[in-house]
């Protein structure tokens, strides 16, 4: 039982570190299109974190699940906000007559 929990914490920390390293290496020009493309993946991670937060597991795992829910929600909402701002940049404005 303890070994499985240690592996879960290890995978969580490794995923957080890897994600941070990948995102910081993306040039700013590509970040907005990539954010738009990864909103679906963020939604899937939100569903998975909801499952973890609501499962009957030890308290600290439920707390980590709640933190994951908060982080995934911020990621999804931020992705849609950034995508909306990006799309507004490409709208054609009418020239004044």
Backbone as JSON, one array per atom type, in Angstrom:
{
  "sequence": "XXXXXXXXXXXXXXXXXXXXXXXXXXXXXXXXXXXXXXXXXXXXXXXXXXXXXXXXXXXXXXXXXXXXXXXXXXXXXXXXXXXXXXXXXXXXXXXXX",
  "N": [[0.84, -1.2, 0.0], [1.86, 1.29, 0.86], [4.0, 1.51, -0.88], [2.74, 1.88, -3.37], [1.58, 4.38, -3.02], [3.82, 5.99, -2.72], [4.89, 5.74, -5.28], [2.85, 7.0, -6.73], [3.04, 9.66, -5.78], [5.62, 10.19, -6.65], [5.3, 10.02, -9.47], [3.53, 12.15, -9.83], [5.13, 14.36, -9.03], [7.21, 14.12, -10.9], [5.8, 14.5, -13.3], [4.94, 17.15, -12.93], [7.42, 18.52, -12.87], [8.45, 17.86, -15.42], [6.47, 18.96, -17.12], [6.76, 21.7, -16.47], [9.39, 22.16, -17.37], [9.07, 21.7, -20.13], [7.18, 23.64, -20.95], [8.5, 26.05, -20.34], [10.45, 26.08, -22.26], [9.25, 26.66, -24.65], [8.97, 28.94, -27.31], [7.75, 32.35, -27.07], [6.17, 33.08, -29.3], [5.0, 30.72, -30.17], [3.57, 29.89, -28.02], [0.86, 30.68, -27.58], [-0.71, 29.47, -29.75], [-0.15, 26.79, -29.08], [-1.29, 26.64, -26.55], [-3.95, 26.91, -27.19], [-4.35, 24.55, -28.56], [-4.0, 22.64, -26.6], [-6.1, 22.74, -24.82], [-8.04, 20.74, -24.69], [-6.61, 18.56, -23.69], [-6.0, 19.58, -21.2], [-8.55, 19.67, -20.12], [-9.08, 16.95, -19.92], [-7.18, 16.26, -17.99], [-8.27, 17.67, -15.9], [-10.65, 16.25, -15.41], [-9.52, 13.8, -14.61], [-8.17, 14.61, -12.28], [-10.34, 15.33, -10.72], [-11.47, 12.83, -10.28], [-9.44, 11.65, -8.74], [-9.41, 13.37, -6.52], [-11.9, 12.85, -5.42], [-11.88, 10.2, -4.71], [-11.81, 7.38, -2.45], [-9.29, 7.61, -0.61], [-6.2, 8.04, 1.21], [-5.98, 11.03, 3.26], [-4.03, 12.97, 2.47], [-3.66, 12.41, -0.22], [-6.13, 13.05, -1.26], [-6.03, 15.78, -0.78], [-3.91, 16.5, -2.46], [-5.19, 15.85, -4.85], [-7.2, 17.79, -4.83], [-5.66, 20.09, -5.09], [-4.66, 19.57, -7.62], [-7.04, 19.72, -9.06], [-7.6, 22.46, -8.79], [-5.34, 23.56, -10.1], [-5.6, 22.48, -12.7], [-8.05, 23.58, -13.44], [-7.46, 26.32, -13.49], [-5.63, 26.23, -15.57], [-7.23, 25.39, -17.76], [-9.17, 27.47, -17.93], [-7.48, 29.68, -18.26], [-6.31, 28.96, -20.7], [-8.49, 29.17, -22.47], [-9.03, 31.9, -22.22], [-6.68, 33.06, -23.19], [-6.72, 32.05, -25.8], [-9.03, 33.32, -26.75], [-8.19, 36.01, -26.64], [-6.14, 35.87, -28.51], [-7.56, 35.27, -30.86], [-9.05, 37.61, -31.11], [-7.06, 39.37, -31.81], [-6.64, 38.83, -34.48], [-8.9, 39.63, -35.79], [-10.45, 41.49, -38.33], [-10.46, 44.94, -38.48], [-12.67, 47.55, -39.27], [-11.85, 50.22, -41.37], [-11.93, 53.68, -40.51], [-14.38, 55.81, -42.02]],
  "CA": [[0.0, 0.0, 0.0], [2.72, 2.47, 0.94], [4.8, 1.58, -2.1], [1.92, 2.45, -4.44], [1.41, 5.81, -2.75], [5.1, 6.64, -3.02], [4.97, 5.79, -6.74], [1.91, 8.03, -7.2], [3.64, 10.96, -5.48], [6.77, 10.32, -7.55], [4.79, 10.3, -10.81], [2.99, 13.51, -9.79], [6.25, 15.32, -9.03], [7.91, 14.02, -12.18], [4.96, 15.14, -14.31], [4.98, 18.6, -12.71], [8.73, 18.99, -13.3], [8.55, 17.73, -16.88], [5.6, 19.98, -17.71], [7.38, 23.02, -16.29], [10.54, 22.25, -18.27], [8.61, 21.77, -21.52], [6.51, 24.92, -21.2], [9.45, 27.17, -20.31], [11.3, 26.03, -23.46], [8.47, 27.03, -25.83], [9.1, 30.37, -27.6], [6.49, 33.08, -26.87], [5.36, 33.09, -30.52], [4.27, 29.47, -30.31], [2.86, 29.52, -26.8], [-0.59, 30.87, -27.7], [-1.33, 28.37, -30.51], [-0.06, 25.54, -28.33], [-2.27, 26.7, -25.47], [-5.26, 26.66, -27.79], [-4.44, 23.14, -28.95], [-3.94, 21.75, -25.45], [-7.24, 22.9, -23.91], [-8.71, 19.44, -24.53], [-5.78, 17.77, -22.79], [-6.19, 20.15, -19.87], [-9.87, 19.24, -19.64], [-8.95, 15.55, -19.52], [-6.48, 16.23, -16.7], [-9.22, 18.15, -14.89], [-11.52, 15.12, -15.07], [-8.72, 12.84, -13.85], [-7.91, 15.14, -10.94], [-11.6, 15.22, -9.98], [-11.59, 11.44, -9.85], [-8.48, 11.42, -7.65], [-9.82, 14.13, -5.35], [-13.12, 12.29, -4.85], [-11.73, 8.77, -4.39], [-11.57, 7.05, -1.04], [-7.86, 7.4, -0.43], [-5.74, 8.81, 2.38], [-6.29, 12.46, 3.23], [-3.07, 13.77, 1.72], [-3.89, 12.2, -1.65], [-7.3, 13.87, -1.59], [-5.56, 17.17, -0.81], [-3.17, 16.66, -3.73], [-6.19, 15.85, -5.91], [-7.86, 19.1, -4.82], [-4.69, 21.03, -5.68], [-4.64, 19.28, -9.06], [-8.28, 20.27, -9.62], [-7.43, 23.92, -8.88], [-4.35, 23.86, -11.14], [-6.16, 22.15, -14.01], [-9.1, 24.56, -13.74], [-6.76, 27.55, -13.89], [-5.03, 25.98, -16.88], [-8.28, 25.37, -18.78], [-9.73, 28.81, -18.07], [-6.44, 30.52, -18.85], [-6.17, 28.6, -22.11], [-9.58, 29.75, -23.25], [-8.87, 33.37, -22.21], [-5.58, 33.38, -24.11], [-7.21, 31.78, -27.15], [-9.96, 34.4, -27.11], [-7.39, 37.2, -26.92], [-5.42, 35.65, -29.76], [-8.5, 35.39, -31.97], [-9.41, 39.02, -31.24], [-5.96, 40.06, -32.48], [-6.7, 38.58, -35.9], [-10.12, 40.16, -36.38], [-10.25, 42.67, -39.17], [-11.2, 46.14, -38.02], [-13.05, 48.41, -40.38], [-11.19, 51.53, -41.39], [-12.91, 54.78, -40.4], [-14.72, 56.42, -43.32]],
  "C": [[0.87, 1.25, 0.0], [3.54, 2.63, -0.33], [4.02, 2.21, -3.25], [1.73, 3.95, -4.24], [2.69, 6.58, -3.04], [5.27, 6.77, -4.54], [4.05, 6.88, -7.29], [2.46, 9.43, -6.94], [4.82, 11.22, -6.41], [6.32, 10.68, -8.96], [4.23, 11.72, -10.87], [4.11, 14.54, -9.85], [7.02, 15.3, -10.34], [7.12, 14.68, -13.3], [4.97, 16.65, -14.17], [6.32, 19.17, -13.19], [8.87, 18.96, -14.82], [7.69, 18.77, -17.59], [6.19, 21.37, -17.62], [8.55, 23.19, -17.26], [10.11, 22.39, -19.73], [8.02, 23.14, -21.83], [7.49, 26.08, -21.21], [10.35, 27.19, -21.54], [10.56, 26.45, -24.74], [8.63, 28.54, -26.07], [7.74, 31.07, -27.45], [5.59, 33.1, -28.1], [4.5, 31.84, -30.66], [3.4, 29.15, -29.11], [1.35, 29.63, -26.94], [-1.24, 29.79, -28.57], [-1.25, 27.03, -29.78], [-1.06, 25.51, -27.19], [-3.66, 26.4, -26.02], [-5.42, 25.18, -28.12], [-4.48, 22.2, -27.75], [-5.09, 21.95, -24.47], [-7.96, 21.57, -23.69], [-7.92, 18.55, -23.58], [-5.93, 18.28, -21.36], [-7.54, 19.75, -19.29], [-9.82, 17.79, -19.2], [-8.23, 15.45, -18.18], [-7.36, 16.76, -15.58], [-10.15, 17.03, -14.46], [-10.76, 14.1, -14.22], [-8.45, 13.33, -12.44], [-9.18, 15.15, -10.1], [-11.81, 13.81, -9.46], [-10.66, 11.16, -8.67], [-8.93, 12.14, -6.38], [-11.04, 13.51, -4.67], [-13.01, 10.84, -4.44], [-11.51, 8.57, -2.89], [-10.11, 6.64, -0.9], [-7.44, 8.16, 0.82], [-5.92, 10.31, 2.16], [-5.32, 13.25, 2.36], [-3.22, 13.57, 0.22], [-5.11, 12.99, -2.1], [-6.93, 15.35, -1.66], [-4.79, 17.43, -2.1], [-4.12, 16.65, -4.91], [-6.91, 17.18, -6.0], [-6.93, 20.17, -5.4], [-4.62, 20.82, -7.19], [-5.9, 19.81, -9.74], [-8.14, 21.78, -9.81], [-6.46, 24.28, -10.02], [-4.9, 23.58, -12.54], [-7.26, 23.13, -14.42], [-8.48, 25.87, -14.19], [-6.18, 27.4, -15.29], [-6.09, 26.02, -17.99], [-8.84, 26.77, -19.02], [-8.71, 29.75, -18.71], [-6.23, 30.23, -20.32], [-7.26, 29.21, -22.97], [-9.48, 31.28, -23.29], [-7.79, 33.77, -23.21], [-6.01, 33.15, -25.56], [-8.15, 32.87, -27.63], [-9.2, 35.67, -27.44], [-6.64, 37.06, -28.24], [-6.35, 35.82, -30.96], [-8.95, 36.83, -32.18], [-8.31, 39.81, -31.95], [-6.06, 39.92, -33.99], [-7.99, 39.05, -36.55], [-9.81, 41.4, -37.19], [-11.1, 43.82, -38.61], [-11.49, 46.98, -39.25], [-12.35, 49.75, -40.26], [-12.25, 52.62, -41.26], [-13.13, 55.45, -41.75], [-14.59, 57.92, -43.27]]
}
